[in-house]
Amino acid sequence: MTGKVTGITKFGAFVQLAPGKSGLVYISEIANTFVSNVADFVSVGQEVQVKVLSIDEQGRINLSIKQAQPRPEPRPKPPRPAAPRPAPSRPAGQFKPDPYAAVPPEGPVDAAFEDKLKRFMKDSEGKLSDAMRKSERCSNRRRR
């Protein structure tokens, strides 16, 4: 249908279809592109082609300018340039050992490392038990 724009709001445009009959074109139905300001696409008094989308129980007419126009051809996206690949840091065929593997290391174990590990385990257990005690105290306070 052809209608005449009678009013513009921030959420759409009112279009008069016939004397005494008008509908609303929501901002999302104005154009096939992003619309931030309706006045950039239509103006009061302009004649526009619209499609009736629906008429609700109260007699309000929902219109679309976007759907009344033929769909534009989608523009092909330009091919993305291939990103340069970094040179391998090790010769082909070799792989990095998994640091989280459960296989014990071969050869003698460093005694300094063992001491550091024991100290870490002791400290972490102490911190964990302190946190649990504090948590229990806080939960006991809430119950009272």
Sequence and secondary structure as in RCSB ss.txt:
>XXXX:A:sequence
MTGKVTGITKFGAFVQLAPGKSGLVYISEIANTFVSNVADFVSVGQEVQVKVLSIDEQGRINLSIKQAQPRPEPR
PKPPRPAAPRPAPSRPAGQFKPDPYAAVPPEGPVDAAFEDKLKRFMKDSEGKLSDAMRKSERCSNRRRR
>XXXX:A:secstr
 EEEEEEEETTEEEEEEETTEEEEEEGGGS SS  S GGGT  TT EEE EEEEE TT  EEEESGGGS      
             SS TT     TT SS  SS   HHHHHHHHHHHHHHHHHHHHHHHHHHHHHHHHH 
